[in-house]
């Protein structure tokens, strides 16, 4: 009798699990996406982008290169279209380095070696062998699209359960090209959008030069901050024919338009100026 009762209970539990699993599977199957044109997708992309004047966040990051990892923490502050300020610390330590990027310059303090660097923004392009600008850097850190580039050449399609925008040779709008700035264009760009909220899930930039460079940005774990969705987990990957670098970033304590946000950057008198890049963070 006991065995028959136990068998009945077991069968009932199994039946419930089967019903739940079937229900979950049915919910996971989504209705096929309706084809939409690029104008519609860009209109919704821009409407749902992160809007701010100032932004601050704490972050933890890991850089992986040649099977070696470097981990650190820090603070990020952005004054829209003007300043990107980053303070870097080792895990549970004091500040090691400080960066400040503007539209035309990069400044860097290395507190370990008591050195500093001041260069125009083109120094980054020389170091990376790639032409980028402040707008791109800001967009990658916030999960937005580039603000000052044309949108008219994109084609739209459905890719699985995401919308995809694709273009070749996306140009920077002439009214935003700064004096003495080289002509900037994006050879090949693809953007994947979440169909539920039109936030960017992934961006891929491809180049057809000898290195076949490919840059991928992924965004997930979106958090609601002041009625806006902000990606709290970011991953960047740079791939060439002979190199592969991956950067993972996790944001916390994200604040939009905080009161009295400052961007301090003072070079101590005893610091020595350098002219080449020498990272302060040590590999683990």
C-alpha positions, -999 to +999 in steps of 0.1 A: +000+000+000+028+024+009+046+016-023+015+023-044+010+057-026+046+065-031+043+056-068+012+078-071+030+108-055+060+103-077+039+100-109+021+132-098+053+151-093+067+139-126+035+149-144+037+184-128+073+188-139+064+177-174+035+202-176+058+230-163+085+221-188+061+221-216+046+254-205+082+269-203+090+256-237+059+271-252+067+304-237+102+304-250+089+301-286+084+336-298+063+349-326+084+355-357+095+391-360+078+413-386+101+427-412+108+464-407+127+490-427+158+507-414+140+540-409+116+524-385+144+506-366+166+537-363+136+558-351+130+533-323+167+529-316+172+566-311+140+569-291+152+542-266+188+553-263+203+562-230+197+600-226+218+619-201+239+650-195+261+635-169+266+598-160+286+581-132+292+544-123+315+522-105+329+493-125+350+462-123+369+451-154+390+422-167+413+424-197+423+391-213+452+389-237+476+361-246+459+339-220+467+364-193+442+383-173+444+417-157+416+427-133+409+461-117+381+483-105+374+520-109+350+548-115+336+562-147+322+596-152+309+611-185+299+646-194+280+640-226+299+648-258+327+665-238+345+645-211+351+608-203+368+605-169+381+572-155+398+564-122+415+530-120+423+511-089+435+475-083+411+453-065+405+468-030+433+492-035+441+529-039+441+548-072+467+536-097+458+557-128+435+584-140+423+592-175+405+621-190+394+621-227+379+651-244+370+656-281+406+666-289+428+653-262+438+624-239+454+629-204+468+602-183+483+600-148+503+570-136+504+572-099+527+542-095+555+557-116+546+593-109+544+601-146+518+618-168+510+619-205+492+646-225+484+640-262+459+650-288+432+624-295+451+612-326+476+595-302+449+568-296+446+563-333+483+559-337+485+535-308+456+513-320+464+518-357+427+527-361+408+559-366+382+564-338+368+595-322+353+606-289+318+599-301+326+563-307+342+559-273+312+574-256+288+552-275+307+520-267+307+528-230+270+536-228+255+510-253+243+538-276+247+542-313+272+567-327+256+602-327+274+620-354+274+595-383+250+591-411+221+565-409+209+566-445+229+537-459+217+509-436+198+479-446+174+460-423+167+424-418+155+399-392+183+377-377+168+350-355+150+368-327+167+401-333+166+430-357+198+436-376+210+468-393+239+465-417+259+491-437+291+496-456+312+528-454+293+547-428+306+583-429+308+609-402+285+639-409+305+668-423+291+693-398+307+673-370+342+668-385+366+689-365+394+710-379+424+690-390+406+658-382+412+630-407+382+617-427+366+590-406+344+563-420+334+528-407+341+502-434+315+476-423+291+479-394+263+456-381+240+464-352+217+438-335+186+452-317+164+437-290+129+437-306+112+443-272+130+475-262+152+484-292+183+485-271+215+474-288+225+439-280+256+437-302+277+458-325+303+445-349+328+466-369+348+449-396+378+462-416+391+447-448+427+458-443+456+434-441+449+426-404+412+418-410+404+436-378+371+428-361+356+447-331+326+433-313+307+449-284+280+430-265+255+445-240+234+426-215+219+426-179+201+459-185+191+477-154+163+503-150+178+536-139+155+567-138+131+550-161+158+542-186+175+509-194+213+508-189+235+478-198+254+467-166+275+440-183+296+449-214+321+428-234+345+441-260+366+419-282+392+430-307+404+403-331+431+405-358+449+379-378+475+376-350+459+390-319+428+386-297+419+409-268+388+406-247+376+432-221+347+425-197+331+453-177+305+452-150+288+485-139+274+491-105+259+521-087+249+537-120+237+573-116+222+595-144+226+633-140+239+633-104+243+666-086+276+684-087+295+657-107+332+667-110+361+657-132+392+664-113+425+661-131+455+678-115+491+669-125+514+670-094+545+691-098+568+662-091+554+641-119+575+634-150+560+638-185+562+607-208+555+604-245+547+567-248+520+545-234+530+526-202+500+510-185+500+512-147+480+480-142+501+449-136+491+415-151+481+388-126 
